[in-house]
Amino acid sequence: MKKILPLAKSFFILSLAALAVFQVNQLWLVNLTNRNFFIYLQARFAPAAPDGQNAFARPFRIISGAGDGHFRVRYSEIAGSDEWFFCEEILQTLLRRDANFSAEKISATSEIFSQPVVVCEYAFSMSAEIFTRALGGQGTLLADNGIENFRKIFFLPNEKNIFFVNEHEVFKFSLAQTDFSMHIEPANPSRLHFVQVADGFVPRAPGNVFSYRTIVAENPFRNPQGLFTRSHIRSMVETFFDNPAAIIPGISVDGIYTFSTRNAMVRYLENSVLEYTSYRTIGRTAPENFMADFSAALDFVNNDPTVVNEIFLRAHESRHGRAHVFWFDYVIDNRPIVLVEEWRTGARCTEPLLAPIEVVVDHGRVVRYRRIAYTFSSEGAISWKNLPVSNENFTLGFPVDPSPKSSGTVIELAVIY
C-alpha cells in the first residue's frame, strides 16, 4: 500500500501536466487562431508547394480558327478548355524520349492560317528547357533542334504539325502519330471576332462597333460603410499570419496600416497596395529550383482569399542568383485587366508594381508579395465600343490606374496598343 500511494500521486501529477499542455495548445494554437498544432509546426519550415508545373506551361491566350480567316481568342478558363487539352496532349507526346517526328526550320508561316489552326501565345519569351520540364518531358529535344525560346506555338490538327515561333525563326515538327483530333468551331464574322494581321491578331466587328459588359472595381479592404479602418483591414489580412493572436497592429505617420509578428509583416499602402513580407530564415543549403519557386508563388496567390479573379503569368526574372520574381495579370470576362502605367505604392515609392500581382520567392519560400487591392466583377451595364480601322496590332482590355476608387467604380473596355 505504501508503494502504491506514491505511484498514484505521480500518475496524478503527470495527468495534470498533460492536461495543462493540452489546454494551452487548445487555447493558443486552436481556439484563438483557428489552427492546430501540426499547422503551427508546418509554419516553421519552407512549405512543400503543390505542383504548379503544368500551370507554367499554359499560354496566356489561345487563338483558334477554322481556316476561313476569322479567329476566336480565349483568355479565360484556359486550364479546362478543349483547346488546351488538345495542345497539351500533343506537346506531351512530342516531348517524350521515344517520340517519332521529323523537324525542320522554315522561313514563313503564311500557309498556316488557311487551314484549321490553334495558336498558344505566351506573354513572355518561354524557355524551351523550362517548358519541357513543366510538361513532364525529359531530355533536350527542343534545344537539340535549335529552339532556345519561343513566344507562340501553332498546331495544325489536320496535318499533325507543330510550329514553335520566336521573334526571328520558325521551327516545324511533324508527328508520326495520327490519333489526335479536334473540331474547331468557326468564329462568327457577324459578331466580334479576330483577324490575322502581321504578327498578331486584331479584333473586328460589323461596322467596327460591338457591345460588351463593363466591369466593376471593388476594394474589399473598405468596411461595409466604405471606410478604411484598422480593425476591418486586420480582419482581412489575418490569413497571412501563422498565429493571428500575436499580431501587433500599428499605423505609421504616413497613414500606412501595418500588422506584424516576429516572422511577418503586412502593410496596406497609400495607393491601395497590399504588401506581405516574410522575415523567416531562408534555408539555402539546397540549390534554387525555378519550378519549385513558381509553384510556391502560384500557391500563395491562390490561397489569398481576396484574389477572386483569374490570373496568368505575365513575366518572371531571377534576382541575385537565388530568388525568382513572378508577375501575374488578371483576366475577367475573357479579357485582360491591364495597368495603364507603373503602379506607385505611395508618394515615396521607389519600386512601383509592374503588374497587378508580384511575388518574390527564395528557395521555395515567399519572401515578398505585393498586389493591387481591388477585385473586379463583370456586373456592369452593357456598353458599346468603336474599333479603330487599322491594321496596327492592338488588343482589347480593361485599363486600371492607381487613382482613388470608391467601391462600385465602373471600368470601360479600351483599345490597347
SEFI-647859 format. One record per residue: x, y, z of N, C-alpha, C, O in turn; residue in three letters. Coordinates in steps of 0.001 Angstrom, whole numbers, plus 500000, padded with zeros to 6 digits. Layout:
N
XYZXYZXYZXYZala;...
END
This chain:
417
500837498788500000500000500000500000500866501254500000500553502247499343met;501990501183500771502880502345500846503517502634499486503812503786499169lys;503729501581498678504330501788497354503302502305496338503630503069495430lys;502046501864496521501014502236495551500676503723495636500444504372494616ile;500647504268496879500269505673497065501193506648496336500698507533495639leu;502525506519496470503408507427495704503233507306494188503282508299493462pro;503025506053493720502810505857492282501534506543491809501500507127490725leu;500489506470492623499231507122492280499392508630492228498837509297491354ala;500175509173493196500414510620493211501188511044491951500871512054491324lys;502193510261491602502999510585490424502149510555489150502257511429488290ser;501304509527489053500417509421487891499456510599487825499179511124486747phe;498945511014488991498015512142489061498695513439488615498110514236487882phe;499934513639489064500690514849488690500967514863487194500818515894486538ile;501376513701486650501641513626485214500383513884484399500437514515483343leu;499243513391484894497973513621484198497620515095484171497173515622483152ser;497831515774485333497560517210485380498468517976484421498025518909483752leu;499737517579484355500682518253483452500267518078481997500300519028481216ala;499869516832481630499437516578480258498193517383479921498062517920478821ala;497265517459480905496048518234480683496360519710480481495754520373479639leu;497319520222481269497702521637481134498287521923479762497967522934479136ala;499164521010479291499755521184477962498674521168476886498696521981475962val;497724520236477013496636520140476039495791521408476021495424521900474954phe;495479521940477218494637523125477285495342524351476713494720525172476039gln;496637524473476982497405525597476418497430525485474897497254526474474185val;497651524263474410497637524046472954496296524441472360496250525108471326asn;495183524032473011493863524376472512493622525875472540493033526434471614gln;494075526524473600493828527952473757494583528770472729493998529618472056leu;495896528519472603496725529380471767496787528949470309496844529796469417trp;496775527658470059497013527194468699495757526738467973495783526563466755leu;494652526540468697493424526100468039492328527124468198491865527697467212val;491901527367469438490745528230469663490998529662469233490138530285468611asn;492178530194469561492433531599469270492813531829467820492586532920467297leu;493371530860467173493887531076465823493204530244464761493513530355463574thr;492263529401465199491568528536464253492545527654463492492348527364462312asn;493614527223464189494627526363463595494911525213464548494423525209465678arg;495681524256464112496062523175465003497571523103465107498292523831464424asn;498037522219465965499458522168466273500297521771465062501435522219464918phe;499738520936464197500502520496463042500698521633462045501759521751461433phe;499667522476461882499822523647461018500863524591461605501637525209460874ile;500875524696462931501867525545463587503277525043463289504175525835463004tyr;503468523725463355504783523173463063505163523379461602506317523674461288leu;504188523223460712504477523408459297504993524813459006505799525011458097gln;504532525765459767504925527159459540506391527394459840506958528397459405ala;507021526475460584508416526670460939509345526364459774510517526739459809arg;508851525698458753509694525241457658509134525734456328507954526067456223phe;510001525775455309509525526164453976508501525156453505508761523954453564ala;507346525602453038506281524673452660506625523895451404507369524368450545pro;506080522712451312506187521936450076505018522346449196503896521877449387ala;505277523214448241504207523769447412503636522695446498504348521769446107ala;502356522810446153501775521851445213502393522015443840503034523024443546pro;502193521027443020502797521015441698502157522085440818500976521995440481asp;502945523103440446502433524161439579503054524117438203502947525077437440gly;503716522988437870504443522918436616503524523078435405503832523842434490gln;502420522375435396501524522450434253501017523866434041500867524313432904asn;500749524580435145500267525957435037501295526847434363500930527767433631ala;502572526588434596503609527408433969503600527231432454503890528176431721phe;503275526049431985503299525776430547502081526322429819502088526404428591ala;501031526698430550499817527186429887500038528574429302500692529409429927arg;499506528830428116499654530150427489498743531174428150497828530816428892pro;499001532456427875498125533484428437496883533675427566495874534205428032phe;496954533244426295495752533241425467495890532180424387496997531803424001arg;494731531700423902494680530708422823493813531262421705492689531711421933ile;494352531224420495493626531675419310493288530451418472494137529581418275ile;492072530376417984491703529239417143490912529725415936490127530669416025ser;491137529060414805490436529409413577490155528171412747490907527198412800gly;489080528203411986488671527045411188489223527085409771488896526224408954ala;490061528084409471490657528171408139489982529169407232490338529262406057gly;489007529931407741488284530895406914488732532338407144488099533269406646asp;489814532528407892490328533876408135489744534572409333490159535686409654gly;488789533955410010488189534529411208488594533685412419488597532455412355his;488940534364413536489505533653414680488778534007415980488226535095416142phe;488805533038416893488362533248418275489600533423419146490656532860418856arg;489466534208420217490561534383421172490043534069422566489014534592422994val;490770533210423267490393532825424636491462533291425622492638532953425491arg;491027534080426621491868534437427759491422533701429027492251533325429856tyr;490111533500429170489550532941430398489460531424430341489256530838429277ser;489617530798431505489388529364431694490169528508430704489642527547430142glu;491418528866430501492256528094429580492537526701430128492556525729429373ile;492757526598431442493159525312432034492185524193431710492613523065431464ala;490883524472431701489896523436431450489333523432430048488327522775429782gly;489969524155429152489417524293427800489766523100426918490775522430427135ser;488921522841425918489196521781424951490462522083424158491220521173423822asp;490689523360423859491870523728423077493159523365423810494076522792423222glu;493222523704425103494455523409425835494614521911426065495736521405426036trp;493522521190426291493607519742426444494205519116425189495051518225425270phe;493762519587424042494268519091422767495758519422422607496558518550422269phe;496119520676422851497507521113422675498444520411423666499536519976423297cys;498015520307424901498858519687425923499134518217425595500252517735425777glu;498125517521425117498299516102424774499327515938423660500167515040423720glu;499267516783422661500229516709421559501638517054422049502604516376421697ile;501750518100422855503063518518423350503700517436424212504894517169424082leu;502934516818425076503483515765425922503938514576425084504925513922425420gln;503225514293423995503656513226423086504961513591422402505868512765422301thr;505057514828421932506272515281421254507487515236422170508581514876421735leu;507303515599423432508435515756424348508846514457425030509758514462425857leu;508192513344424700508642512056425221509949511651424561510237512041423430arg;510730510870425281512021510422424739511851509585423470512706509619422585arg;510750508833423379510562507930422245509672508526421157509143507795420319asp;509505509854421165508628510490420176509150510247418758510353510302418506ala;508224509978417844508558509743416445508147510973415650506955511211415452asn;509117511756415194508809513010414499509942513372413551511026512789413583phe;509655514347412714510693514981411896510678516466412192509636517002412571ser;511808517149412029511906518570412371512686519317411306513615518784410699ala;512283520581411089512993521439410147512725522902410470511706523236411075glu;513630523757410069513420525198410198512838525711408894513329525386407813lys;511774526525409004511143527054407803511187528577407837511501529170408869ile;510875529206406712511041530651406598509762531438406785509823532637407060ser;508583530798406644507329531554406708506229530681407294506323529454407330ala;505183531360407749504032530645408313502723531076407652501647530826408196thr;502803531715406497501602532275405875500580531200405529499377531456405571ser;501047529988405186500108528940404800499343528373405988498346527674405805glu;499788528659407174499166528085408369497722528540408528496864527739408900ile;497443529790408259496144530369408590495050530082407567493910530513407741phe;495385529364406511494382528992405521493767527628405821493037527086404991ser;494048527075406980493510525782407398493228525823408896493664526761409564gln;492519524846409445492246524865410890493533524938411703494492524211411443pro;493536525831412693494755526069413471494404526463414896493384527106415144val;495253526072415819495168526514417208496512527134417562497559526538417307val;496489528333418150497714529052418495497770529265420004496853529833420596val;498850528805420613499121529110422021500131530243422066501220530133421503cys;499774531329422734500642532514422769501041532823424208500210532792425115glu;502321533120424402502862533386425742503173534863425901503552535537424943tyr;503011535357427114503203536775427387504666537142427540505000538323427630ala;505541536156427572506978536369427731507706535352426869507097534423426339phe;508999535531426736509788534586425957509951533303426766510639533289427788ser;509323532237426311509296530979427043510584530195426817510966529943425674met;511252529810427897512449528989427814512066527574427390511196526957428003ser;512703527065426357512405525712425879512742524669426939512028523676427082ala;513821524885427678514228523931428707513207523859429840512804522769430244glu;512787525020430353511822525031431457510468524529430973509775523824431706ile;510087524879429761508821524429429189508768522906429119507748522298429443phe;509862522300428701509928520838428621509715520209429987508958519248430125thr;510393520761431009510237520236432370508819520446432874508268519583433558arg;508223521588432541506884521896433038505846520895432548504867520620433241ala;506061520349431349505121519387430793505530517944431057504975517013430473leu;506505517769431942506923516420432303507814515754431287508038514546431354gly;508331516532430333509220515968429327510628515765429862510995516308430904gly;511396514991429151512777514727429538513692515001428356513276514965427198gln;514943515273428680515896515492427611515875516913427083515281517811427679gly;516536517096425953516705518438425373516232518446423920516911518986423046thr;515084517854423666514599517713422297514496519055421595514978519203420472leu;513874520038422242513709521340421587515047522022421366515309522557420289leu;515898522002422394517220522628422257518057521932421195518795522584420456ala;517946520626421116518719519882420115518309520246418694519074520052417749asp;517099520773418551516627521183417233516684522698417037516018523244416157asn;517486523370417866517761524791417670516846525757418381516933526963418151gly;515950525255419258514994526142419915515466526434421341515508525534422180ile;515814527676421609516159528094422969514959528708423674514770528514424874glu;514151529446422927512948530057423488511946530315422366512285530220421186asn;510718530640422741509682530895421749508581531725422395508507531828423620phe;507723532319421563506582533106422045505240532502421638504225532769422281arg;505221531690420580503965531115420094504196529672419664505296529283419273lys;503109528887419750503106527535419192501857527404418328500748527665418793ile;502035527000417074500911526764416168500679525258416048501626524484415907phe;499415524854416104499040523448415936498107523337414739497111524055414651phe;498433522438413821497572522158412676496958520771412883497602519770412569leu;495739520689413398495146519381413724495038518438412532495197517226412684pro;494772518979411352494578518108410181495885517536409645495878516510408965asn;496996518184409942498277517740409390499236517205410443500313516717410102glu;498865517288411717499714516819412822501046517552412869502071516985413249lys;501015518823412474502223519634412500502178520633413652501118521149414007asn;503358520895414231503507521852415324504608522825414938505660522417414446ile;504368524119415162505345525147414827505687525938416089504793526480416740phe;506960526009416436507433526863417526507988528134416899508837528078416009phe;507500529289417372507819530554416722508412531521417738507821531756418791val;509579532082417428510117533196418218510200534423417329509610534452416248asn;510927535435417776510925536704417042511516536583415639511176537367414753glu;512410535592415429513136535554414162513043534226413423513377534166412240his;512598533154414089512676531834413485511375531049413681510600531309414602glu;511162530084412786510023529178412877510547527746412751511271527424411809val;510182526902413693510626525514413708509403524606413558508444524709414324phe;509450523738412586508320522860412284508618521432412728509672520881412410lys;507670520833413474507765519433413885506563518692413299505428519161413392phe;506821517545412703505748516706412153505736515390412911506701514627412874ser;504616515133413606504483513907414388503994512765413513503165512952412622leu;504522511583413784504068510407413052502726509917413583501940509323412845ala;502463510169414872501204509717415474500034510477414858500120511685414641gln;498946509771414579497835510389413847496489510275414555495451510477413924thr;496478509958415849495190509780416529494736511019417286493834510927418118asp;495335512173417019494886513420417630493838514059416724493996514087415503phe;492787514563417317491766515224416507491061516277417347490939516150418566ser;490601517319416665489867518380417353489000519114416344489457519491415265met;487742519308416713486856520114415879486961521567416333486733521877417503his;487304522449415408487431523872415723486168524592415273485837524612414087ile;485476525175416225484251525913415934484595527204415199485395527994415701glu;484018527438414035484329528679413304483878529917414080482853529899414761pro;484660530989413967484242532268414556483102532858413738483005532626412533ala;482250533615414396481096534218413727481469535618413241481605536524414063asn;481638535824411947482048537149411441480990538228411626481291539410411466pro;479753537849411962478713538852412197478747539381413633477933540224414009ser;479692538882414429479886539353415800481360539704415983482141539620415036arg;481732540089417171483146540396417420483994539150417158483693538074417673leu;485040539296416367485954538202416071487337538806415832487518540011416002his;488302537995415445489664538477415229490138538064413841489701537056413285phe;491046538875413298491694538541412030493193538606412234493687539281413137val;493910537887411373495365537845411487495966539021410739495681539234409560gln;496814539794411446497479540964410865498946540920411259499280540920412444val;499831540882410250501270540837410507501564539712411499501306538545411205ala;502108540060412684502467539038413662501428538869414758501688538195415755asp;500253539472414590499279539409415669497861539180415168497630538888413994gly;496922539320416091495504539141415802494760540347416362494907540686417536phe;493961540992415515493264542194415945491754541981415857491284541236414998val;490989542633416742489535542455416746488859543195415597489296544260415164pro;487782542589415126486958543188414094485486542955414460485157541989415149arg;484620543835413999483178543692414223482446544369413075482972545317412492ala;481245543909412735480473544570411680480274546053411999479783546400413073pro;480652546919411070480558548348411309481551548844412335481488549996412765gly;482479547968412732483501548295413745482896548738415072483515549511415804asn;481691548259415393481034548576416665480514547273417276479959546430416572val;480694547118418567480180545922419238479803546276420679480230547297421218phe;479001545417421279478575545629422666479377544747423613479890543699423219ser;479479545181424857480200544415425886479667544846427241478931545827427348tyr;480043544113428264479626544459429617480807545109430358481902544546430395arg;480588546263430933481632546927431719481913546118432989481102545287433398thr;483074546372433607483399545687434852483354546687436010483438547900435818ile;483219546141437201483106546960438400484279546652439329484553545489439627val;484966547692439784486087547538440718485594547727442143484892548692442446ala;485965546801443011485623546878444430486902546805445254487895546212444833glu;486862547420446441488003547323447351487538546629448628486899547261449468asn;487846545337448792487359544602449965487988545066451277487558544651452354pro;489004545925451191489642546415452415488916547631452990489273548118454062phe;487904548116452285486994549106452867485913548360453644485485547283453229arg;485478548914454748484426548266455533483069548471454855482999549194453861asn;481992547861455354480686547990454691480210549425454509479363549695453658pro;480747550343455302480385551762455156481285552477454150481133553677453925gln;482222551743453545483114552341452558484319553033453141484961553823452450gly;484652552763454398485764553425455075486921552461455310486729551247455380leu;488130553021455432489286552238455841489402552315457353489518553405457914phe;489373551173458013489566551124459462490586550046459780490700549045459073thr;491314550270460846492344549320461231491746547953461550492313546926461179arg;490601547936462239490001546664462627489539545864461413489698544644461377ser;488971546542460420488491545815459239489667545291458419489652544139457985his;490683546123458202491835545675457419492521544512458124492965543564457476ile;492609544585459455493218543472460190492459542175459930493076541131459722arg;491139542228459938490356541016459707490602540448458318490452539246458100ser;490982541314457373491207540869456004492601540284455796492818539543454837met;493557540605456683494946540159456474495372539071457451496507538601457372val;494508538654458365494900537648459361495342536348458720496151535616459291glu;494817536050457527495163534800456859496642534702456513497140533604456264thr;497363535833456491498784535823456154499667535437457348500879535291457187phe;499094535273458521499879535017459729499608533625460280498479533136460242phe;500673532989460798500545531674461413499727531749462701498955530842463009asp;499903532829463442499210532991464718498627534396464791499276535302465314asn;497412534596464277496813535937464278496698536557465657496653537781465780pro;496648535726466708496545536276468058497783537077468431497738537906469339ala;498899536832467727500151537527468045500363538788467217501401539437467343ala;499393539150466369499545540326465509499637541595466350498860541800467283ile;500595542432466002500728543763466617500329544792465563501061544994464595ile;499185545442465735498754546428464735499411547778464989499818548095466106pro;499501548549463937500039549896464071499695550704462845499279550144461832gly;499859551993462916499636552862461754500717553926461763500946554593462772ile;501376554076460629502503554989460557502012556428460396500820556684460224ser;502962557352460457502607558771460308502135559074458893501485560093458661val;502458558194457940502035558395456555500667557796456266500199557840455129asp;500026557240457277498723556647457063498768555245456504497785554780455927gly;499891554558456663500031553179456191499622552243457325500146552339458435ile;498698551350457047498258550387458056499257549235458114499570548630457088tyr;499756548932459304500797547922459470500358546874460481499801547201461530thr;500616545597460152500303544483461041501503543548461017501948543144459942phe;502029543200462175503263542432462190503308541426463330502635541573464350ser;504116540409463124504510539462464161506025539334464065506680540069463326thr;506566538395464820508021538213464783508489537754463407509620538040463014arg;507633537044462669508066536411461425507558537070460151508054536767459066asn;506592537952460259505998538507459038505403539881459304505111540245460444ala;505232540628458230504579541935458302503703542115457075504094541768455961met;502513542661457292501609543015456198501308544498456313500993544999457392val;501407545197455189501088546625455173500055546910454090500110546356452993arg;499115547786454424498197548318453423498717549707453096498667550605453935tyr;499224549890451861499946551098451494499010552163450912497834551913450649leu;499565553332450725498775554520450366497920554334449122496728554641449127glu;498536553828448054497826553743446773497151552392446580497232551795445507asn;496480551913447637495686550683447555496522549489447109496151548779446174ser;497640549271447773498504548118447515498690547347448814498997547927449855val;498502546050448742498739545170449880500136544582449737500515544115448663leu;500907544609450839502289544120450803502533543164451963502274543499453119glu;503031541977451651503405540982452665504910540780452605505483540673451520tyr;505562540726453783506994540461453866507239539381454913506709539446456023thr;508046538389454550508406537325455490509812537571456016510717537928455261ser;509988537374457337511302537542457963511910536208458392512934536184459075tyr;511292535111457999511821533814458397513163533561457725513414534043456620arg;514007532819458384515304532451457837515108531537456636514327530587456686thr;515821531831455562515727531030454343516823529990454342518003530326454440ile;516440528714454231517441527655454129517962527574452707517199527292451783gly;519248527816452521519815527849451178520838526742450954521686526848450068arg;520762525682451754521703524585451549521369523837450260522266523318449596thr;520086523778449902519682523142448645519774524155447512519576525348447741ala;520075523702446286520145524636445154518770525217444843517745524593445116pro;518760526430444264517485527037443907516826526215442807517500525582441995glu;515490526239442796514723525433441862513619526308441287512710526713442012asn;513686526601440009512744527528439403511311527029439510510424527779439916phe;511073525768439149509708525264439157509139525206440564507950525459440761met;509977524872441553509501524865442939509134526273443381508154526462444102ala;509914527263442952509611528646443303508326529117442630507519529810443249asp;508132528744441362506887529121440682505685528474441364504654529122441551phe;505810527210441733504715526522442411504378527213443723503206527360444070ser;505420527643444464505194528338445733504490529671445500503592530040446256ala;504896530397444451504266531686444143502799531501443775501936532230444265ala;502519530531442917501146530289442481500272529852443652499124530281443765leu;500809529004444518500058528538445681499739529699446622498641529770447174asp;500700530608446805500484531752447696499358532636447165498485533056447924phe;499379532917445865498325533749445273496973533058445385495976533687445737val;496941531774445087495674531035445121495094530932446520493891530722446679asn;495933531077447535495459530990448909495169532357449522494811532445450696asn;495320533419448741494910534742449198493408534857448957492983534922447803asp;492591534885450011491134534840449824490550536052449118489416536000448643pro;491307537143449040490778538319448353491239538401446898490967539393446221thr;491927537380446412492185537273444975491085536398444395491121535174444525val;490120537021443763488942536294443273488906536222441757488058535529441194val;489811536924441085489828536920439627490858535927439102491843535618439773asn;490615535437437900491547534521437250492849535260436935492834536460436659glu;493971534542436976495272535163436733496041534393435654495742533236435360ile;497041535070435073498007534379434219499371535009434437499472536153434879phe;500423534256434124501794534725434336502169535715433246502175535380432061leu;502486536950433664502870537997432739504365537955432423504758538091431265arg;505203537767433454506655537794433262507318537216434499506677537014435530ala;508618536951434378509394536486435529510854536844435319511284537084434190his;511615536881436400513046537128436308513741536544437521513112536271438544glu;515060536353437397515883535882438508516563537084439146516978538012438452ser;516676537064440484517329538163441199518458537643442080518287536696442847arg;519596538276441952520749537995442811521168536531442746521822536039443666his;520806535833441686521237534465441511520573533458442421520980532297442448gly;519546533876443180518926532913444095517407533039444168516725532029444341arg;516862534230444044515418534421444163514799534583442777515476534951441817ala;513498534300442692512759534483441445511572535403441705510917535323442744his;511313536273440740510187537200440819509180536824439736509549536603438583val;507904536755440121506830536403439191505790537516439200505358537966440261phe;505389537958437995504347538967437863503129538334437208503247537654436189trp;501965538558437793500720537989437283499759539113436901499706540157437552phe;498998538871435826497917539760435407496579539085435688496491537862435790asp;495533539915435812494183539406435986493488539247434630493832539908433649tyr;492499538346434610491621538169433456490189538194433953489878537624434998val;489320538853433206487899538849433545487079538936432257487408539693431344ile;486023538158432206485106538193431069485850538025429747485546538691428757asp;486834537118429752487626536766428573488475537923428039488799537968426852asn;488834538865428937489718539956428544490682540277429684490325540115430851arg;491901540730429367492860541023430425492576542359431106492013543275430507pro;492975542446432360492992543715433091494419544240433019495360543535433381ile;494582545463432556495906545981432213496219547231433027495387548134433115val;497401547294433617497855548527434269498238549528433187499028549207432299leu;497689550731433251497980551723432221499347552368432437499888553006431534val;499898552200433627501223552729433937501767551961435139501028551224435791glu;503050552131435433503606551524436640502826552030437850502531553221437955glu;502501551128438751501630551459439886502492551787441098503023550893441757trp;502625553076441384503409553500442541502616553212443816501418553486443887arg;503291552663444811502607552260446036502363553426446984501588553304447932thr;503014554550446738502847555724447583503744556842447102504446556703446100gly;503720557954447821504479559137447405505982558879447378506694559468446564ala;506471558012448253507907557749448335508302556440447670509379555909447941arg;507460555924446817507708554622446198508931554664445284509066555561444452cys;509815553689445449510975553544444566510894552263443731511669552080442792thr;509954551380444076509759550132443336508285549980442975507563549257443661glu;507824550635441928506407550522441566506057549118441085506917548379440605pro;504793548766441219504317547489440707504284547530439186503839548514438594leu;504753546462438556504750546367437102503569545559436586503325545521435380leu;502837544917437481501666544107437152500771544084438382501220544461439464ala;499524543658438253498636543646439420499141542821440597498824543131441746pro;499931541765440327500446540911441393501929540670441172502369540395440056ile;502700540777442262504132540488442229504472539562443382504082539822444520glu;505199538475443100505592537520444136507096537267444017507596536958442936val;507812537400445135509239537105445186509428535845446021508981535782447166val;510086534843445451510272533554446116511755533241446191512475533375445201val;512209532823447363513615532477447588513678531061448152513246530814449278asp;514217530134447362514349528738447788513033528170448321512998527562449391his;511962528374447570510687527775447901509835528542448886508708528130449163gly;510333529653449431509552530432450386509236531807449817510118532487449294arg;507970532216449922507573533559449500508103534553450519507727534514451690val;508982535448450066509574536437450972508952537813450791509070538672451664val;508288538023449655507605539293449449506446539087448473506548538341447499arg;505347539772448767504138539628447960503456540981447935503148541558448978tyr;503223541482446722502528542768446583501449542630445510501635541941444507arg;500327543293445741499290543306444722498379544502444929498262545037446032arg;497735544910443837496739545962443977495555545387444753495260544197444647ile;494887546221445521493893545729446474492538545415445841491684544816446494ala;492328545802444598490990545716444017490629544312443542491494543522443164tyr;489348544028443571488782542874442894487828543395441824487363544532441895thr;487543542559440841486762543010439696485647542011439389485830540799439499phe;484509542537439008483380541693438640482754542216437354482763543416437083ser;482213541292436568481594541682435293480106541906435517479269541227434924ser;479790542851436365478408543141436723477980544538436293476952545051436736glu;478783545146435426478447546489434974477353546477433910476809545427433568gly;477048547646433405475999547791432393476532547450431000477743547402430782ala;475630547218430080476013546981428690476453548318428078475785549339428239ile;477587548286427376478092549489426721478495549124425292478491547953424913ser;478843550147424507479216549935423111480617550490422863481019551491423456trp;481345549825421980482729550214421713482968550328420215482578549456419438lys;483627551439419817484047551621418437485476551111418278486356551468419061asn;485704550288417278487043549778416999487747550663415976487106551149415044leu;489034550880416130489767551659415118489888550870413823490049549649413841pro;489810551562412719490004550925411412491499550975411124491996551923410515val;492204549949411567493660549963411489494175548543411421493591547629412003ser;495271548364410707495950547073410671497067547007411702497807546025411762asn;497187548045412506498191548030413568497764547034414638496580546906414951glu;498736546339415187498443545307416183497946545942417483498659546733418099asn;496743545602417895496205546092419164495285545028419747494920544068419068phe;494921545205420992494013544268421644492991545041422463493006546272422482thr;492113544328423133491098544943423978491312544500425420491531543319425689leu;491248545452426342491435545123427754490799546177428638490366547231428173gly;490754545865429935490217546805430912491377547503431625492106546863432382phe;491557548816431392492692549520431995492377549979433418491277550456433695pro;493349549833434314493205550338435682494433551169436021495522550933435497val;494245552149436907495334553011437342495205553252438841494171552930439427asp;496242553816439473496219553965440935495427555149441465495545555484442643pro;494623555790440626493805556890441141492789556355442134492362555208441997ser;492381557139443131491441556651444149490154556129443524489600556736442608pro;489692554998444034488459554390443530487546554064444702487965553463445691lys;486329554462444574485335554063445562484746552723445136484870552324443978ser;484112552037446066483502550756445728482449550963444654481642551891444725ser;482466550084443657481488550177442584481941551006441409481125551344440552gly;483231551350441336483736552108440198483626551280438918484060550129438876thr;483050551868437889482860551179436613484070551433435716484547552562435602val;484558550364435080485716550475434184485286550048432780484736548964432588ile;485547550920431806485170550668430429486285549909429701487458549993430062glu;485887549178428683486837548471427823487606549502426997487060550546426641leu;488889549206426689489699550152425938490535549425424895490826548237425026ala;490910550156423866491853549657422853493260549859423391493618550966423792val;494070548784423403495409548844423971496427548449422912496341547365422335ile;497387549326422659498416549061421660499664548506422321500649548219421640tyr;
END
